[in-house]
Amino acid sequence: MSQEIIDQARVLSDLIAASEDLHNLRKFEADLANDPVAQELIGVYQEWQAKEAKARRDGKELSAEEQAQYDSVARQVEKNATISSYLEAQENFSSLMDSVSYLIMKGINGGSDTCETGGGCDSCSGCG
């Protein structure tokens, strides 16, 4: 029985490897890696995130000017097509993997829902 489980896991991994979701994720990862503007935006955005997190840890807030700059960078990140495409592909692949994990756990639990809410997938958006 253990070998059958391992064999089925290989089949599942092959299906995931051939999935459009993974294909898209890899394509958009490559696009992102090859886009210097997107890379620069991500770097600047991460610096602002770190600055904001440090301010919070210190019990402070960013100044109004700093917050405006941070918001401006965040808008640029959101509007960047390369970054947006990558994030969407990442979200789709994560959703696929969450669904697979959910179904495996549901099977292990004898068919009962594994969501903490107890209401199944209709009661939350956690597993797609």
VENNORRA-V481462 format. One record per residue. N is the residue number from 1. RES is the residue in three letters. BURIAL is I if it has 16 or more other ideal C-beta (glycine too) atoms within 10 Angstrom, else O. Layout:
# VENNORRA-V481462
N,RES,BURIAL / N,RES,BURIAL
This chain:
# VENNORRA-V481462
1,MET,O / 2,SER,O / 3,GLN,O / 4,GLU,O / 5,ILE,O / 6,ILE,O / 7,ASP,O / 8,GLN,O / 9,ALA,O / 10,ARG,O / 11,VAL,O / 12,LEU,O / 13,SER,O / 14,ASP,O / 15,LEU,O / 16,ILE,O / 17,ALA,O / 18,ALA,O / 19,SER,O / 20,GLU,O / 21,ASP,I / 22,LEU,I / 23,HIS,O / 24,ASN,I / 25,LEU,I / 26,ARG,O / 27,LYS,O / 28,PHE,I / 29,GLU,O / 30,ALA,O / 31,ASP,I / 32,LEU,I / 33,ALA,O / 34,ASN,O / 35,ASP,I / 36,PRO,O / 37,VAL,O / 38,ALA,I / 39,GLN,O / 40,GLU,O / 41,LEU,I / 42,ILE,I / 43,GLY,O / 44,VAL,I / 45,TYR,I / 46,GLN,O / 47,GLU,O / 48,TRP,I / 49,GLN,O / 50,ALA,O / 51,LYS,O / 52,GLU,I / 53,ALA,O / 54,LYS,O / 55,ALA,O / 56,ARG,O / 57,ARG,O / 58,ASP,O / 59,GLY,O / 60,LYS,O / 61,GLU,O / 62,LEU,I / 63,SER,O / 64,ALA,O / 65,GLU,O / 66,GLU,O / 67,GLN,O / 68,ALA,O / 69,GLN,O / 70,TYR,I / 71,ASP,O / 72,SER,O / 73,VAL,I / 74,ALA,O / 75,ARG,O / 76,GLN,I / 77,VAL,I / 78,GLU,O / 79,LYS,O / 80,ASN,I / 81,ALA,O / 82,THR,I / 83,ILE,I / 84,SER,O / 85,SER,I / 86,TYR,I / 87,LEU,O / 88,GLU,O / 89,ALA,I / 90,GLN,I / 91,GLU,O / 92,ASN,I / 93,PHE,I / 94,SER,O / 95,SER,O / 96,LEU,I / 97,MET,O / 98,ASP,O / 99,SER,O / 100,VAL,O / 101,SER,O / 102,TYR,I / 103,LEU,O / 104,ILE,O / 105,MET,O / 106,LYS,I / 107,GLY,O / 108,ILE,O / 109,ASN,O / 110,GLY,O / 111,GLY,O / 112,SER,O / 113,ASP,I / 114,THR,I / 115,CYS,I / 116,GLU,O / 117,THR,O / 118,GLY,O / 119,GLY,O / 120,GLY,O / 121,CYS,O / 122,ASP,O / 123,SER,O / 124,CYS,O / 125,SER,O / 126,GLY,O / 127,CYS,I / 128,GLY,O
